[in-house]
Amino acid sequence: MLPLTTRSQGRVFLFLQGPHGPFFSALARALRAAGSDVLRVGFNAGDQAFWFDRESYIPFLDHPDQWPAKLHVLIQSRGVTDIVLYGDTRPVHAHAVEVARTMGITIHVFEEGYLRPWWVTYERTGSNGNSRLMSLDVEQMQLALDQFDTQVPPPPSHWGDMRQHIFYGALYHWFVLFVNRRYRNFKPHRELPVSKEFRLYFKRLALMPFHRIRRRWATARVRQSGAPYHLALLQLGHDSSVQSHSDYSCMSDFLEHVIAGFAKGAPTHHQLVLKEHPLENHREPLRRRARQIARALGVADRVHYVPGGKLARLLDDANSAVTINSTAGQQVLWRGIPLRIFGRSVYDKPEFVSRQAITEFFATPAAPDHKAYRAYRQFLLNTSQLPGGFYSLRGRRQLLRRAVDMMLRPQDPYQSVLSDKEAPTPQLKLVK
C-alpha cells in the first residue's frame, strides 16, 4: 500500500470545475479539517450552486481569454499550492494545468474510474490520454508489484450512482440555464446549447424505467438467439475521451467503421450487438444511424442495438468487443475476452489489446494475455483507483475516506510505488 505520510499545514487548494453535485464541496470540507486552506473558482451558476462555503467562492466573470492571466494572478496573490479539477481537457482546465506546471503548482486530477463502476480515478499529471499510465509498460508495473505490498482496498458495498449522476447533471444544467445572468461571459466547453443539455438530461431521467425495460428485452433477445455475437461498446460522442483522445468526431463515424468491418470480416452466422452508453441522451440518432448503415451493407438482420445500462450479462457470452477507448474495455479484459480499440487509452497495452485490422479481428479475434492484464489491474488498484463514487451519498463517503490522504502525500500515486526511473509526462490535449 502507499505510504501514509501527509502534509497539510500551509497548503492552499484551489478547486476548479468538478463533477456535477456536492462532491467537491465535501472534499473541500475534509481538506479544511486536515488543516489546509481551500478556494473555489466558479465559472457559472451550476458551479456556484454546489459550492456551499460562500466565503471561499470566487466567481470568474471575465471573458475566457482572460482566464490564464487571471489564474496566474490568483495563484500569486492567494498563495495557491495545489489545483484540484475534474478532467483535464476542457479549456479552462487545460490552461490551468499549463499555468500550474510553469509555476510549480501540484495538480490533482479526478476522473471517472478506469475500473468503473466501483472506483474513481485520482492522478496528478493528467487523466486518460494524458495519464502517466500511457508511458508505463506492464513490465514496470509488475516490478513495482513485486517490491510492494499488493493489498487492495475493498470496493464499495453498494453501487447506485447512475440515477444520482443523471439527476445532478439535470440540476446543474437547470442552474446554468435559468440562474446564470451573473456569468454573462460563460462559454460551455461543449458545443450543444445548455438549454438542450438540460432537456436531454431531464428526458433521460424521466424515461429511465422505460429504457430499463427496453434494455432487458433487447439483452434477452440477443442472449437467447444462440448465435455467436460481438459487442461494440459505444461512448458519448461529446466526451473528452472521444474528442481529445481519438480520431473520431462523433459516434456515427465509429458506427460506420465498425459495422463495415463486421460486414466484411465476421462469419455470416455471427451477429453484432451495439451497446449504448448508460448516459446516452440521444443527441445523435445512433439507433437510426446504425439501422441505415446496416441496411446499406446488407447486414440489417445481424446488427442489434441495446439501450444503455449494465453490461455484465451481455459480456458473459460475447466472442469479442470493440470500442474507441471506453473504460468498459476493462470489464472485457477482466473476463479474458478479445478486445480491439480505436483510440488512445490507459489500457492500450500490446499484451492484452489486439492490434489486428478490424476485418481480421472480427474473423479471428486474438485473445488477451490475462496474466499481464491481472498485473496491470492490480497496479491500478494499488495506485490511482479509489473505491467510491462522486454522486451517491454512500459513494462519496467511501471515496472521501481515502481521497484526502492521497492528495496530501508528497508523491503522486504512481511515483510512490515505481522505481526512480521517471516516466515522461504526456503532452496535454484540449477538448476539440
C-alpha positions as CSV (number, residue, x, y, z in Angstrom):
1,M,0.0,0.0,0.0
2,L,1.0,3.6,-0.4
3,P,2.9,5.4,2.5
4,L,0.8,7.3,4.9
5,T,3.0,10.4,5.3
6,T,0.9,13.5,4.7
7,R,1.4,17.3,5.0
8,S,-1.5,19.8,5.1
9,Q,-0.4,22.9,7.0
10,G,0.5,25.9,4.8
11,R,-1.2,24.4,1.7
12,V,-3.9,26.3,-0.3
13,F,-6.1,24.1,-2.6
14,L,-7.8,25.9,-5.5
15,F,-10.8,24.0,-6.8
16,L,-11.9,24.5,-10.4
17,Q,-14.8,22.6,-12.1
18,G,-15.8,19.3,-10.6
19,P,-18.3,16.5,-11.2
20,H,-21.9,17.6,-11.0
21,G,-23.2,17.5,-7.5
22,P,-21.7,18.1,-4.0
23,F,-18.5,16.0,-4.1
24,F,-16.1,18.9,-4.5
25,S,-17.7,20.8,-1.6
26,A,-17.5,17.8,0.6
27,L,-13.8,17.2,-0.4
28,A,-13.0,20.8,0.5
29,R,-14.5,20.4,4.0
30,A,-12.4,17.3,4.5
31,L,-9.2,19.2,3.4
32,R,-10.1,22.1,5.8
33,A,-10.5,19.6,8.6
34,A,-6.9,18.4,7.8
35,G,-5.6,21.9,8.2
36,S,-5.5,23.2,4.6
37,D,-7.0,26.3,3.2
38,V,-9.4,26.0,0.3
39,L,-10.6,28.3,-2.5
40,R,-13.0,27.7,-5.4
41,V,-13.3,29.4,-8.8
42,G,-16.7,29.1,-10.3
43,F,-17.5,29.7,-14.0
44,N,-21.3,29.5,-13.9
45,A,-24.3,29.3,-11.7
46,G,-24.1,25.5,-11.6
47,D,-20.6,25.7,-10.1
48,Q,-21.8,28.2,-7.5
49,A,-24.9,26.2,-6.5
50,F,-22.9,23.2,-5.5
51,W,-20.2,25.0,-3.5
52,F,-21.6,25.5,0.0
53,D,-18.9,27.8,1.5
54,R,-19.6,31.2,0.1
55,E,-16.6,32.9,1.7
56,S,-14.1,30.8,-0.3
57,Y,-16.0,31.1,-3.6
58,I,-14.5,33.3,-6.3
59,P,-16.7,33.9,-9.4
60,F,-14.9,34.2,-12.7
61,L,-17.0,36.8,-14.7
62,D,-14.5,37.9,-17.4
63,H,-14.0,36.7,-20.9
64,P,-12.5,33.2,-21.3
65,D,-9.4,34.7,-23.0
66,Q,-8.5,36.4,-19.7
67,W,-8.6,33.2,-17.7
68,P,-4.9,32.2,-17.8
69,A,-3.7,35.7,-16.8
70,K,-6.3,35.9,-14.0
71,L,-5.3,32.4,-12.7
72,H,-1.7,33.4,-12.6
73,V,-2.5,36.5,-10.5
74,L,-4.8,34.5,-8.2
75,I,-2.1,31.8,-7.6
76,Q,0.4,34.5,-6.6
77,S,-2.0,36.7,-4.5
78,R,-3.6,33.9,-2.6
79,G,-0.5,31.6,-2.2
80,V,-2.1,28.7,-4.0
81,T,0.0,25.5,-3.7
82,D,-2.4,23.0,-5.3
83,I,-5.1,23.0,-8.0
84,V,-8.0,20.4,-8.0
85,L,-10.0,19.7,-11.1
86,Y,-12.3,17.1,-12.7
87,G,-10.9,16.0,-16.1
88,D,-8.1,17.9,-17.7
89,T,-9.1,18.6,-21.3
90,R,-11.9,21.3,-21.1
91,P,-10.2,24.6,-22.0
92,V,-10.3,26.2,-18.5
93,H,-8.7,23.1,-17.0
94,A,-6.1,22.6,-19.8
95,H,-5.0,26.2,-19.4
96,A,-4.9,25.8,-15.6
97,V,-2.6,22.8,-16.0
98,E,-0.2,24.7,-18.2
99,V,-0.1,27.6,-15.8
100,A,0.4,25.3,-12.8
101,R,3.3,23.4,-14.4
102,T,5.1,26.7,-15.1
103,M,4.6,27.8,-11.5
104,G,5.4,24.6,-9.8
105,I,1.9,24.0,-8.5
106,T,0.7,20.5,-7.7
107,I,-2.2,19.3,-9.9
108,H,-4.9,16.9,-8.6
109,V,-7.0,15.4,-11.3
110,F,-10.1,13.4,-10.5
111,E,-11.9,11.4,-13.2
112,E,-14.4,8.6,-13.5
113,G,-12.8,5.3,-12.5
114,Y,-10.7,3.4,-15.0
115,L,-12.1,0.3,-13.3
116,R,-15.7,1.5,-13.2
117,P,-18.3,1.2,-11.8
118,W,-16.7,0.6,-8.4
119,W,-13.9,3.1,-8.5
120,V,-12.8,6.8,-9.0
121,T,-9.5,7.8,-10.6
122,Y,-7.1,10.1,-8.9
123,E,-3.9,11.3,-10.7
124,R,-1.6,14.2,-10.8
125,T,-0.1,14.6,-14.3
126,G,-3.4,14.2,-16.2
127,S,-6.1,11.6,-16.9
128,N,-7.0,9.3,-19.8
129,G,-4.7,10.1,-22.8
130,N,-2.7,12.5,-20.6
131,S,-2.1,10.0,-17.8
132,R,1.3,8.7,-16.8
133,L,-0.1,5.2,-17.5
134,M,0.3,6.0,-21.2
135,S,4.0,5.8,-20.9
136,L,4.3,2.9,-18.4
137,D,4.6,-0.6,-19.6
138,V,3.3,-3.8,-17.9
139,E,6.8,-4.9,-17.0
140,Q,7.4,-1.7,-15.0
141,M,4.1,-2.3,-13.2
142,Q,4.9,-5.9,-12.5
143,L,8.3,-4.9,-11.0
144,A,6.5,-2.4,-8.7
145,L,4.1,-5.1,-7.6
146,D,6.9,-7.5,-6.8
147,Q,8.5,-4.9,-4.5
148,F,5.5,-3.6,-2.6
149,D,2.5,-4.8,-0.6
150,T,-0.3,-5.5,-3.0
151,Q,-3.2,-5.4,-0.6
152,V,-6.3,-4.0,-2.4
153,P,-9.0,-2.0,-0.6
154,P,-12.5,-3.5,-0.9
155,P,-14.9,-2.0,-3.4
156,P,-18.0,-0.1,-2.1
157,S,-20.6,-2.4,-0.7
158,H,-23.3,-0.8,-2.8
159,W,-23.4,0.7,-6.3
160,G,-26.1,3.2,-7.0
161,D,-24.6,6.3,-8.7
162,M,-26.3,6.3,-12.1
163,R,-29.7,7.7,-11.1
164,Q,-27.9,10.4,-9.0
165,H,-25.5,11.1,-11.8
166,I,-28.3,11.9,-14.2
167,F,-30.2,13.9,-11.5
168,Y,-27.2,16.1,-10.6
169,G,-26.5,16.6,-14.3
170,A,-30.0,17.8,-14.9
171,L,-30.0,20.1,-11.8
172,Y,-26.6,21.6,-12.7
173,H,-27.8,22.5,-16.2
174,W,-31.0,23.9,-14.8
175,F,-28.9,26.4,-12.8
176,V,-26.8,27.3,-15.8
177,L,-30.0,27.7,-17.9
178,F,-32.1,29.8,-15.6
179,V,-29.9,31.4,-12.9
180,N,-26.8,32.3,-15.0
181,R,-27.3,36.0,-15.6
182,R,-24.3,36.9,-13.5
183,Y,-22.0,34.9,-15.7
184,R,-22.6,36.6,-19.0
185,N,-19.3,35.6,-20.5
186,F,-19.6,31.9,-19.6
187,K,-18.9,29.6,-22.6
188,P,-19.7,25.9,-22.2
189,H,-16.9,23.5,-23.2
190,R,-19.4,21.5,-25.3
191,E,-21.0,22.7,-28.5
192,L,-24.5,21.8,-27.5
193,P,-26.6,24.7,-26.1
194,V,-27.2,24.5,-22.3
195,S,-30.9,24.5,-22.9
196,K,-30.7,21.4,-24.9
197,E,-28.3,19.8,-22.5
198,F,-30.9,20.4,-19.7
199,R,-33.8,18.9,-21.8
200,L,-31.8,15.8,-22.7
201,Y,-30.8,15.2,-19.1
202,F,-34.3,15.7,-17.8
203,K,-35.7,13.4,-20.6
204,R,-33.2,10.7,-19.7
205,L,-34.1,10.9,-16.0
206,A,-37.8,10.7,-16.7
207,L,-37.5,7.7,-19.2
208,M,-35.2,5.6,-17.1
209,P,-37.9,3.0,-16.2
210,F,-38.8,2.7,-19.9
211,H,-35.2,2.3,-21.0
212,R,-34.6,-0.3,-18.4
213,I,-37.5,-2.5,-19.8
214,R,-36.3,-1.9,-23.3
215,R,-32.7,-2.9,-22.4
216,R,-33.8,-6.1,-20.6
217,W,-35.9,-7.2,-23.6
218,A,-33.1,-6.4,-26.1
219,T,-30.5,-8.2,-24.0
220,A,-32.7,-11.3,-23.6
221,R,-33.3,-11.5,-27.3
222,V,-29.6,-11.4,-28.1
223,R,-28.7,-14.0,-25.5
224,Q,-31.5,-16.4,-26.3
225,S,-30.8,-16.3,-30.0
226,G,-28.0,-18.9,-29.7
227,A,-25.9,-17.1,-32.3
228,P,-22.3,-16.0,-31.6
229,Y,-22.0,-12.3,-31.2
230,H,-19.5,-9.4,-31.0
231,L,-20.0,-6.3,-28.8
232,A,-19.4,-2.7,-29.9
233,L,-19.2,-0.6,-26.8
234,L,-20.5,2.9,-27.7
235,Q,-19.5,6.0,-25.9
236,L,-20.7,9.6,-25.5
237,G,-19.7,11.4,-28.7
238,H,-19.1,14.7,-26.9
239,D,-16.9,13.1,-24.1
240,S,-13.3,14.1,-23.9
241,S,-12.2,10.5,-24.3
242,V,-13.6,10.7,-27.8
243,Q,-12.9,14.3,-28.7
244,S,-9.4,14.6,-27.3
245,H,-8.1,11.0,-27.4
246,S,-9.3,9.6,-30.7
247,D,-9.6,10.5,-34.4
248,Y,-13.4,10.3,-34.4
249,S,-15.5,13.4,-34.3
250,C,-18.7,11.6,-33.3
251,M,-20.1,8.2,-32.7
252,S,-21.7,7.9,-36.1
253,D,-18.3,7.8,-37.6
254,F,-17.3,4.9,-35.3
255,L,-20.6,3.1,-36.2
256,E,-19.7,3.2,-39.9
257,H,-16.2,1.9,-39.3
258,V,-17.4,-1.0,-37.0
259,I,-20.4,-2.1,-39.0
260,A,-18.4,-2.1,-42.3
261,G,-15.6,-4.1,-40.6
262,F,-18.2,-6.6,-39.2
263,A,-20.0,-7.0,-42.6
264,K,-16.7,-7.7,-44.3
265,G,-14.8,-9.8,-41.7
266,A,-17.2,-11.7,-39.4
267,P,-18.6,-15.1,-40.3
268,T,-22.0,-14.9,-41.8
269,H,-23.7,-16.6,-38.8
270,H,-22.2,-14.1,-36.3
271,Q,-24.1,-11.1,-35.0
272,L,-23.0,-7.6,-33.9
273,V,-24.5,-6.0,-30.7
274,L,-24.2,-2.2,-30.4
275,K,-24.2,-1.4,-26.7
276,E,-25.3,2.1,-25.9
277,H,-23.6,4.1,-23.2
278,P,-25.6,4.2,-19.9
279,L,-25.7,8.1,-20.0
280,E,-26.5,8.4,-23.7
281,N,-29.1,11.1,-24.2
282,H,-29.5,10.7,-27.9
283,R,-28.1,14.0,-29.2
284,E,-27.1,11.8,-32.1
285,P,-29.7,9.4,-33.5
286,L,-27.5,6.4,-33.1
287,R,-30.1,3.7,-33.3
288,R,-31.5,5.1,-36.6
289,R,-28.0,5.7,-38.0
290,A,-26.9,2.1,-37.1
291,R,-30.0,0.8,-38.9
292,Q,-29.3,2.8,-42.0
293,I,-25.6,1.7,-42.2
294,A,-26.5,-2.0,-41.6
295,R,-29.2,-2.0,-44.3
296,A,-26.8,-0.4,-46.8
297,L,-24.2,-3.1,-46.1
298,G,-26.7,-6.0,-46.2
299,V,-26.4,-7.0,-42.5
300,A,-29.5,-5.4,-41.0
301,D,-30.8,-8.7,-39.6
302,R,-27.4,-9.4,-37.9
303,V,-27.0,-6.0,-36.2
304,H,-28.8,-5.3,-32.9
305,Y,-28.9,-2.1,-30.8
306,V,-29.2,-2.4,-27.0
307,P,-30.1,0.7,-24.9
308,G,-27.7,1.8,-22.1
309,G,-27.4,0.1,-18.8
310,K,-25.5,-2.7,-17.2
311,L,-23.1,-4.6,-19.4
312,A,-22.2,-7.8,-17.5
313,R,-25.0,-10.1,-18.9
314,L,-24.0,-9.2,-22.5
315,L,-20.3,-9.8,-21.8
316,D,-20.9,-13.3,-20.4
317,D,-21.3,-14.8,-23.8
318,A,-19.6,-12.3,-26.2
319,N,-17.0,-13.6,-28.6
320,S,-15.1,-10.2,-28.7
321,A,-15.6,-6.5,-28.2
322,V,-14.6,-3.3,-29.9
323,T,-14.6,0.3,-28.7
324,I,-12.9,3.6,-29.1
325,N,-11.4,3.8,-25.7
326,S,-14.3,3.2,-23.2
327,T,-13.5,2.3,-19.7
328,A,-15.9,-0.7,-20.2
329,G,-13.0,-2.2,-22.1
330,Q,-11.5,-3.1,-18.7
331,Q,-14.5,-5.3,-18.0
332,V,-13.9,-7.0,-21.3
333,L,-10.3,-7.7,-20.5
334,W,-11.1,-8.8,-16.9
335,R,-13.2,-11.6,-18.5
336,G,-10.4,-12.6,-20.9
337,I,-12.4,-11.6,-24.0
338,P,-10.6,-10.3,-27.1
339,L,-10.6,-6.5,-27.4
340,R,-9.8,-4.1,-30.2
341,I,-9.8,-0.4,-29.5
342,F,-9.6,2.6,-32.0
343,G,-8.5,5.4,-29.7
344,R,-5.8,6.3,-27.1
345,S,-6.4,4.6,-23.7
346,V,-4.6,3.9,-20.5
347,Y,-5.2,0.2,-21.0
348,D,-3.8,0.1,-24.6
349,K,-1.0,-2.3,-23.9
350,P,0.2,-4.8,-26.6
351,E,0.0,-7.7,-24.1
352,F,-3.8,-7.6,-23.9
353,V,-5.2,-5.3,-26.6
354,S,-5.4,-6.6,-30.2
355,R,-3.5,-4.8,-32.9
356,Q,-5.4,-6.7,-35.7
357,A,-7.1,-4.9,-38.6
358,I,-10.8,-4.7,-37.9
359,T,-11.9,-7.3,-40.5
360,E,-9.3,-9.7,-39.3
361,F,-10.3,-9.1,-35.7
362,F,-14.0,-9.9,-36.4
363,A,-12.9,-13.1,-38.3
364,T,-10.4,-14.5,-35.7
365,P,-10.0,-12.2,-32.7
366,A,-6.7,-12.6,-30.8
367,A,-7.2,-13.4,-27.1
368,P,-5.5,-11.2,-24.4
369,D,-2.7,-12.2,-22.1
370,H,-4.9,-12.5,-19.0
371,K,-1.9,-12.8,-16.6
372,A,-0.5,-9.5,-18.0
373,Y,-3.9,-7.8,-17.6
374,R,-4.2,-9.0,-14.0
375,A,-0.9,-7.4,-13.2
376,Y,-2.0,-4.2,-14.8
377,R,-5.3,-4.2,-13.0
378,Q,-3.6,-4.9,-9.6
379,F,-1.2,-2.0,-10.3
380,L,-4.1,0.4,-10.8
381,L,-5.9,-0.8,-7.7
382,N,-2.8,-0.1,-5.6
383,T,-2.2,3.4,-7.1
384,S,-4.8,5.6,-8.8
385,Q,-8.1,3.8,-8.2
386,L,-10.1,4.9,-5.1
387,P,-13.2,2.9,-4.0
388,G,-16.4,5.0,-4.1
389,G,-18.2,7.4,-6.4
390,F,-19.0,11.1,-7.0
391,Y,-22.7,11.1,-7.0
392,S,-24.4,8.9,-4.3
393,L,-24.0,9.8,-0.6
394,R,-22.7,6.4,0.2
395,G,-20.2,6.5,-2.7
396,R,-18.9,9.9,-1.6
397,R,-18.4,8.8,1.9
398,Q,-16.4,5.8,0.8
399,L,-14.3,8.0,-1.6
400,L,-13.5,10.7,1.0
401,R,-12.1,8.1,3.4
402,R,-9.0,7.8,1.2
403,A,-9.0,10.8,-1.2
404,V,-7.7,13.4,1.3
405,D,-4.7,11.3,2.4
406,M,-3.9,10.6,-1.2
407,M,-3.9,14.4,-2.0
408,L,-1.7,15.3,0.9
409,R,1.0,12.8,0.1
410,P,4.2,14.3,-1.4
411,Q,4.3,11.9,-4.3
412,D,1.7,11.0,-7.0
413,P,0.1,7.6,-6.8
414,Y,2.4,6.0,-9.4
415,Q,5.6,7.6,-8.3
416,S,5.0,6.2,-4.8
417,V,5.4,2.7,-6.0
418,L,7.6,2.9,-9.1
419,S,11.4,2.9,-9.2
420,D,13.4,6.1,-9.5
421,K,13.1,5.9,-13.3
422,E,10.8,8.7,-14.2
423,A,8.2,8.2,-16.9
424,P,7.7,11.2,-19.2
425,T,4.7,13.4,-18.8
426,P,2.3,13.2,-21.7
427,Q,1.6,16.4,-23.6
428,L,-1.8,17.8,-22.6
429,K,-4.6,17.8,-25.2
430,L,-7.6,20.1,-25.1
431,V,-11.2,19.2,-26.0
432,K,-11.8,20.0,-29.6
